[in-house]
């Protein structure tokens, strides 16, 4: 396992990190299975675990808390807040009122007195940067969080938040967590350069592209992954973007085979090769899934292999741009770009 400095914090984190979204009802992972996955992850050299309040309505945090009991100090623990936690309109977003309340809820569910990294799950257009950063700075000074970061922010919002922190003399986001894979390379054009400019640590999610790069999705086979069952429209081959992804997967599989790698090793080796990326978050449901991903921990792709990947999916290109979560609102809502 490789270890890298998380932005400019001085904290050393593993190049593969454990994402706990599948713990509980989302991945149908039991507590005993979650403990087994955490055990295997730590044995494999992973030291960063990432979860969120809304994963399973708090269930993931509870399961992570039980899984790390007695070994908290060996783990860099990250969670997130901001996405809805119920129907109450104030139980979401990044207002001071909600973040102060929800962090306490997360600490209770995790069974800890602080988290190492507290992330705003999505940019909240209803709340000013000053409001959010002020609340996070106070929570940091209170010792409840060590650092704070953003997740899936558009590049211009990352820049704006850095400016607001400097302007108002507040703590700043030290990490960003974008979606990034061989099939979804759009962040190379904007988010990753901004992260490098401001010295942010980058924790990428969905490096296996929701299972497209797991090896389970191939031409001529029925697609039976758990993600395809939950979101069938993302795997419907009558959709042009999905056909483009399948074509890319077939070509990538040839590159992987010629390089003596699994498709998972190719996919994880690709994202961790980018100089802006600190860690790739893997989200296994089982220890078998995790072991297949841990096999990529020390994968280093040659320049020839990386060139071959560029020829299949051009740098800065998203094969399914409509699935992005960091798209500026004006690109999605015509009213915002018309007088």
C-alpha positions in Angstrom: 0.0 0.0 0.0 1.2 3.5 -0.8 0.7 6.4 1.6 0.3 10.0 0.5 0.0 13.3 2.3 -3.6 14.5 2.4 -3.3 17.9 0.7 -1.2 20.2 2.9 -2.4 18.7 6.2 0.6 16.5 6.9 -1.7 13.5 7.5 -0.7 10.3 5.7 -3.5 8.3 4.1 -3.5 5.2 2.0 -3.8 5.4 -1.8 -6.9 3.2 -1.5 -9.5 4.2 1.0 -12.6 2.4 2.3 -15.9 3.9 1.3 -18.8 2.7 3.6 -21.8 3.6 1.4 -22.7 -0.1 1.0 -22.8 -0.8 4.7 -26.4 -1.5 5.7 -29.5 -1.3 3.6 -27.9 0.2 0.5 -25.5 -2.7 -0.1 -27.5 -5.2 2.1 -24.3 -5.6 4.2 -24.8 -6.9 7.7 -22.9 -5.7 10.7 -20.7 -8.9 10.8 -19.9 -8.4 7.1 -19.0 -4.8 7.7 -16.7 -5.7 10.5 -15.0 -8.3 8.3 -14.6 -5.8 5.5 -13.1 -3.2 7.9 -10.8 -5.9 9.4 -9.5 -6.9 5.9 -9.1 -3.3 4.9 -7.0 -2.4 7.8 -4.9 -5.6 7.4 -4.4 -4.6 3.7 -3.0 -1.3 4.7 -6.0 1.0 4.3 -6.2 3.6 7.0 -8.9 6.0 5.7 -12.6 5.2 6.1 -15.2 7.4 4.6 -18.9 7.4 5.3 -21.8 9.9 5.3 -24.8 10.7 7.5 -27.3 9.9 4.8 -26.0 6.5 3.8 -28.8 4.2 4.9 -30.3 7.1 7.0 -27.4 6.9 9.5 -27.0 3.1 9.4 -23.6 3.2 7.7 -22.2 5.5 10.4 -23.5 3.2 13.1 -22.0 0.2 11.5 -18.7 1.9 10.9 -18.7 3.0 14.6 -19.1 -0.6 15.8 -16.5 -1.9 13.3 -13.8 0.5 14.5 -14.5 0.3 18.2 -11.2 -0.1 20.1 -9.0 1.0 17.3 -10.2 4.6 16.6 -6.7 6.1 16.7 -5.4 3.9 13.9 -8.0 5.3 11.5 -8.4 8.5 9.6 -12.2 8.8 9.9 -14.2 10.9 7.5 -17.9 11.5 7.2 -20.2 14.0 5.3 -23.3 16.0 5.8 -25.6 18.1 3.6 -27.9 15.8 1.7 -31.4 15.4 3.1 -31.9 13.5 6.3 -35.7 13.3 6.2 -38.5 15.5 5.0 -37.9 18.5 7.3 -36.6 21.3 5.0 -34.0 22.3 7.7 -32.5 18.7 8.0 -30.3 19.2 5.0 -27.9 21.7 3.5 -24.9 23.5 5.0 -26.4 26.1 7.4 -24.8 26.6 10.8 -28.0 25.4 12.4 -28.0 22.1 10.6 -24.2 21.4 10.6 -23.9 21.9 14.4 -26.8 19.6 15.0 -25.9 16.9 12.5 -22.3 16.6 13.5 -23.4 15.7 17.0 -25.7 13.1 15.5 -22.9 11.7 13.4 -20.5 11.6 16.4 -23.2 9.7 18.4 -23.8 7.2 15.6 -20.1 6.7 15.1 -19.5 6.4 18.8 -16.5 8.9 18.7 -15.8 12.3 20.1 -14.4 13.7 16.8 -14.0 13.0 13.1 -10.8 13.7 11.3 -12.4 15.0 8.1 -15.9 16.5 7.9 -17.1 17.1 4.3 -20.0 19.1 2.8 -21.7 16.4 0.7 -22.9 18.8 -2.0 -22.6 22.5 -2.6 -25.7 24.2 -1.1 -26.8 27.2 -3.2 -29.1 28.4 -0.4 -26.2 29.0 2.1 -23.3 31.4 1.8 -19.8 30.2 2.0 -19.2 32.5 4.9 -22.0 30.9 6.9 -20.8 27.4 6.2 -17.1 28.0 6.7 -17.7 30.0 9.9 -19.7 27.0 11.4 -17.0 24.5 10.3 -14.3 26.7 11.7 -16.0 26.8 15.1 -16.6 23.1 15.1 -12.9 22.6 14.4 -11.9 24.9 17.2 -14.2 23.0 19.5 -12.2 19.8 18.7 -15.1 18.0 17.1 -13.5 17.9 13.7 -9.8 18.0 12.7 -10.2 19.2 9.1 -13.1 19.9 6.7 -13.6 19.5 3.0 -16.0 19.6 0.1 -17.5 16.8 -2.0 -18.6 17.0 -5.6 -18.3 20.8 -5.8 -18.2 22.5 -9.2 -14.7 23.9 -9.8 -15.9 27.5 -9.6 -17.4 26.8 -6.1 -14.2 25.3 -4.9 -12.4 28.5 -5.9 -15.1 30.7 -4.4 -14.9 28.9 -1.1 -11.1 29.3 -1.0 -11.6 33.0 -1.6 -14.3 33.3 1.1 -12.1 31.6 3.6 -9.3 34.1 3.0 -11.6 37.1 2.8 -13.3 36.3 6.1 -10.2 34.8 7.8 -11.9 31.4 8.3 -10.7 27.9 8.1 -10.7 26.5 4.5 -11.6 23.3 2.8 -8.5 21.1 2.6 -10.0 18.3 0.5 -12.4 17.8 -2.4 -14.1 14.5 -3.2 -15.1 14.3 -6.9 -16.3 11.4 -9.0 -13.5 10.2 -11.3 -12.9 7.1 -13.4 -11.5 6.2 -16.9 -15.1 6.6 -18.2 -15.8 9.9 -16.4 -12.8 12.1 -16.9 -14.4 15.5 -17.0 -12.9 16.6 -13.7 -9.5 16.6 -15.4 -10.5 19.7 -17.2 -11.5 21.8 -14.2 -11.8 20.3 -10.7 -8.4 18.5 -10.5 -6.4 21.5 -11.8 -8.1 23.7 -9.2 -7.4 21.2 -6.5 -3.7 21.2 -7.4 -3.6 25.0 -7.5 -5.0 25.3 -3.9 -3.2 22.2 -2.5 -6.3 20.2 -1.8 -6.2 16.5 -1.0 -8.4 14.7 -3.5 -10.4 11.6 -2.5 -12.1 10.2 -5.7 -15.3 8.3 -5.5 -16.7 5.8 -8.1 -13.3 4.9 -9.6 -15.0 1.7 -10.9 -17.7 3.8 -12.6 -20.6 2.2 -10.6 -19.5 -1.3 -11.6 -18.8 -0.7 -15.3 -15.1 -1.2 -14.6 -15.5 -4.1 -12.1 -15.2 -6.8 -14.8 -18.8 -7.9 -14.3 -20.1 -5.8 -17.3 -19.1 -7.3 -20.7 -20.6 -7.5 -24.1 -22.9 -10.5 -24.6 -23.5 -11.0 -20.9 -26.6 -10.2 -18.9 -25.8 -7.3 -16.6 -26.7 -8.5 -13.1 -24.7 -6.2 -10.8 -26.4 -4.8 -7.7 -26.0 -1.3 -9.1 -27.7 -2.2 -12.3 -30.6 -3.6 -10.3 -30.9 -0.3 -8.4 -30.4 2.0 -11.3 -31.3 0.1 -14.5 -31.4 3.2 -16.7 -27.6 3.6 -16.2 -27.1 0.2 -17.8 -29.8 0.2 -20.5 -27.9 -0.5 -23.7 -30.5 1.2 -25.8 -29.1 4.5 -24.4 -26.2 5.8 -26.5 -24.0 6.8 -23.6 -24.3 3.3 -22.2 -23.4 1.7 -25.5 -20.4 4.0 -25.6 -19.4 2.8 -22.1 -19.7 -0.8 -23.1 -17.6 -0.3 -26.2 -14.9 1.4 -24.0 -15.0 -1.4 -21.5 -14.4 -4.0 -24.2 -11.4 -2.0 -25.4 -10.1 -1.4 -21.9 -10.4 -5.1 -21.2 -7.9 -5.8 -24.0 -5.5 -3.3 -22.7 -5.7 -4.8 -19.2 -5.2 -8.3 -20.5 -2.2 -7.3 -22.5 -0.7 -5.6 -19.5 -1.3 -8.6 -17.3 -3.8 -6.8 -15.1 -7.4 -7.2 -14.1 -9.8 -4.5 -15.2 -10.1 -3.4 -11.5 -6.3 -3.0 -11.3 -6.4 -1.0 -14.5 -9.2 1.3 -13.3 -7.7 2.0 -9.9 -4.2 2.3 -11.2 -5.5 4.9 -13.6 -7.1 7.2 -11.1 -4.3 7.0 -8.5 -1.8 7.8 -11.2 -3.1 11.4 -11.6 -0.8 13.7 -9.6 -3.8 15.5 -8.1 -5.4 12.4 -6.6 -4.6 11.4 -3.1 -6.8 8.3 -2.6 -9.3 6.3 -4.5 -12.4 5.3 -2.5 -13.5 1.7 -3.0 -16.9 0.6 -1.8 -16.9 -3.2 -1.4 -20.0 -5.1 -0.2 -18.0 -8.2 0.6 -14.4 -9.2 1.6 -14.1 -10.9 -1.8 -14.9 -7.5 -3.5 -12.4 -5.8 -1.3 -9.6 -8.3 -1.9 -10.0 -7.9 -5.7 -9.6 -4.1 -5.1 -6.7 -4.4 -2.7 -4.8 -6.2 -5.5 -4.5 -2.8 -7.1 -2.9 -1.2 -4.2 0.6 -1.1 -5.7 -0.4 -1.0 -9.4 1.7 1.4 -11.4 0.6 1.8 -15.0 3.3 2.4 -17.6 3.2 5.4 -19.9 2.3 3.1 -22.8 -0.8 1.8 -20.9 -1.8 5.3 -19.9 -1.4 6.4 -23.6 -3.7 3.5 -24.6 -6.3 4.6 -22.1 -6.2 8.2 -23.5 -6.9 6.8 -26.9 -10.0 5.0 -25.7 -11.4 7.8 -23.6 -9.9 11.2 -24.3 -8.6 13.3 -21.4 -11.3 15.5 -19.9 -14.2 13.5 -21.4 -17.3 12.2 -19.6 -18.9 9.3 -21.5 -22.1 9.9 -19.4 -22.0 13.6 -18.8 -25.7 13.6 -17.7 -24.8 11.6 -14.7 -22.4 14.2 -13.2 -23.2 15.7 -9.9 -20.9 18.7 -10.1 -22.4 20.3 -13.2 -23.1 24.1 -12.7 -26.8 24.6 -12.2 -27.1 26.8 -15.2 -26.2 23.9 -17.5 -29.2 21.9 -16.2 -31.8 24.6 -15.8 -32.5 26.7 -18.9 -34.1 29.4 -16.9 -30.7 30.2 -15.3 -29.1 31.0 -18.6 -31.8 33.1 -20.2 -32.9 36.6 -19.3 
